[in-house]
């Protein structure tokens, strides 16, 4: 029996290509740390996302687009920010689900200061 923890990895979103992708380094890093990575679905279907989370012992938030400044009451300061509202929503849900259960959460990035965001990723 394999006792490696299952780590749900949030994918990255390419808005121009309308596709989900992942840096191989995230997968390699989870394996090197002793985990078994699984790619979480980037979907509007909450039930599918929640079911995928149920099998995870921890999650890795990979980063990617900027966190929407609207999440902390601000607007982009330098034009249109590169955001992904679906990513923001699913990442917040994943963190909320993992933390009360003693799950492990690793975040790959924080809000980008050039876009006017002054706070690290904050989930309420």
C-alpha positions as CSV (number, residue, x, y, z in Angstrom):
1,X,0.0,0.0,0.0
2,X,1.3,3.5,-0.9
3,X,1.2,6.0,1.9
4,X,2.2,9.0,-0.1
5,X,-0.1,12.0,0.6
6,X,-2.2,13.0,-2.4
7,X,-1.6,16.7,-3.2
8,X,-4.1,18.6,-5.3
9,X,-2.3,21.0,-7.6
10,X,-4.3,24.0,-8.9
11,X,-3.7,24.4,-12.6
12,X,-2.7,27.6,-14.4
13,X,-5.0,29.3,-16.8
14,X,-4.0,30.6,-20.2
15,X,-6.7,33.1,-21.2
16,X,-5.4,33.7,-24.7
17,X,-5.4,30.0,-25.5
18,X,-8.4,29.2,-23.3
19,X,-6.5,26.3,-21.8
20,X,-5.4,24.8,-18.5
21,X,-1.7,24.0,-18.1
22,X,0.9,23.3,-15.4
23,X,4.7,23.8,-15.1
24,X,6.3,20.4,-14.7
25,X,8.3,21.8,-11.8
26,X,5.2,21.9,-9.6
27,X,4.5,18.2,-10.3
28,X,8.2,17.3,-9.8
29,X,8.4,19.3,-6.6
30,X,5.4,17.4,-5.1
31,X,6.9,14.1,-6.0
32,X,10.4,15.1,-4.7
33,X,8.7,16.1,-1.4
34,X,7.1,12.6,-1.1
35,X,3.6,13.4,-2.4
36,X,1.5,12.1,-5.2
37,X,0.3,15.0,-7.3
38,X,-3.2,15.2,-8.9
39,X,-4.3,18.1,-11.1
40,X,-7.4,19.7,-9.7
41,X,-10.1,20.6,-12.2
42,X,-10.6,24.3,-13.2
43,X,-14.3,24.1,-13.6
44,X,-17.5,26.0,-12.9
45,X,-19.0,22.8,-11.6
46,X,-18.6,23.1,-7.8
47,X,-19.6,19.5,-7.1
48,X,-16.8,18.2,-9.4
49,X,-14.2,20.4,-7.8
50,X,-15.3,19.6,-4.2
51,X,-15.2,15.8,-5.0
52,X,-11.7,16.2,-6.3
53,X,-10.7,18.0,-3.1
54,X,-12.1,15.2,-0.9
55,X,-9.3,12.8,-2.0
56,X,-6.5,15.3,-1.3
57,X,-4.4,15.4,1.8
58,X,-3.1,18.9,0.9
59,X,-3.2,21.4,-1.9
60,X,-0.7,23.5,-3.9
61,X,-1.8,26.9,-5.1
62,X,0.4,27.5,-8.1
63,X,-0.3,31.2,-8.7
64,X,-0.6,32.5,-12.2
65,X,-2.8,35.5,-12.8
66,X,-3.0,38.3,-10.3
67,X,-5.5,38.0,-7.5
68,X,-8.4,40.3,-8.4
69,X,-8.0,43.5,-6.4
70,X,-11.8,43.5,-6.0
71,X,-11.4,40.7,-3.5
72,X,-9.9,43.2,-1.1
73,X,-11.9,46.2,-2.1
74,X,-9.6,47.8,-4.6
75,X,-9.5,48.3,-8.4
76,X,-6.6,47.7,-10.7
77,X,-4.3,50.7,-10.7
78,X,-2.5,50.2,-14.0
79,X,-5.1,49.4,-16.6
80,X,-6.7,46.0,-16.9
81,X,-5.2,43.4,-14.5
82,X,-4.5,39.9,-15.7
83,X,-7.0,38.1,-13.4
84,X,-9.0,34.8,-13.5
85,X,-12.1,35.1,-11.3
86,X,-12.7,31.3,-11.6
87,X,-9.2,30.6,-10.3
88,X,-9.7,33.1,-7.4
89,X,-13.0,31.5,-6.4
90,X,-11.7,27.9,-6.6
91,X,-8.4,28.7,-4.8
92,X,-10.4,30.4,-2.0
93,X,-12.7,27.4,-1.8
94,X,-9.7,25.0,-1.7
95,X,-8.0,26.9,1.1
96,X,-11.2,27.1,3.2
97,X,-11.7,23.4,2.8
98,X,-8.2,22.4,3.7
99,X,-7.3,24.6,6.7
100,X,-10.1,23.6,9.1
101,X,-9.2,20.0,8.5
102,X,-5.6,20.5,9.3
103,X,-4.7,20.1,5.6
104,X,-1.5,21.5,4.1
105,X,-1.7,24.5,1.8
106,X,1.3,25.9,-0.2
107,X,0.9,29.0,-2.2
108,X,3.0,29.7,-5.2
109,X,2.5,33.4,-5.6
110,X,0.9,36.5,-4.1
111,X,-0.8,39.5,-5.6
112,X,1.3,41.4,-8.1
113,X,2.2,44.9,-6.8
114,X,2.6,46.3,-10.3
115,X,-1.2,45.9,-10.7
116,X,-1.9,47.8,-7.6
117,X,-2.5,44.9,-5.3
118,X,-0.8,45.4,-2.0
119,X,-1.9,42.4,-0.1
120,X,-0.8,38.8,-0.3
121,X,-3.5,36.3,-1.2
122,X,-6.1,36.6,1.5
123,X,-9.0,34.2,1.9
124,X,-12.1,35.0,3.9
